[in-house]
Amino acid sequence: MGKDRSIIIGSDHAAYELKEKIKTYLLDMGYHVEDAGTNSTAAVNYVEYGKKVAVAVSDGHYLKGILLCGTGLGMSMTANRFPHVRAALCSDIFSVKMSRLHNDSNILVLGGRIVGDILAFALVQTWLDTEFEGGRHLERIQTIDM
Ligand code: RB5
């Protein structure tokens, strides 16, 4: 399957259940989903899973990733340490849309203790459906890693 229909997803224990639901949502839409873990509600360190997804996006193996933890804060802090990663922690549709249009976000971060299932699905759908505008926004994001 093409890279544009493949997504890598990861979470810690706090968002394990939402990760599983989003995984099913993506599979139902025909995406190939690589699950970087965690695989249960047993307590883990979110950094381990955040790094796995961030590395896969940073090195180009995946164009897009989704990360979840309780608040999304730890995952976004972790992921944004990696070159070329633009991880967007969002809990509203406008921010998700703008993170694609203006920032070309390549990792969507959600807080499993912040958003409910239905909102999470809508955030994921909006994120996937919205294309980067490019132009002056491309020039801007190109300076992030400088
Ligand atoms: C786990 O208790 C919690 O700290 C974690 O899921 C996340 O919210 C960290 O940022």
Residues whose N, C-alpha, C, O or C-beta is under 5 A from the ligand:
A	BS01	RB5	D12 A14 C69 G70 T71 G72 L73 G74 M75
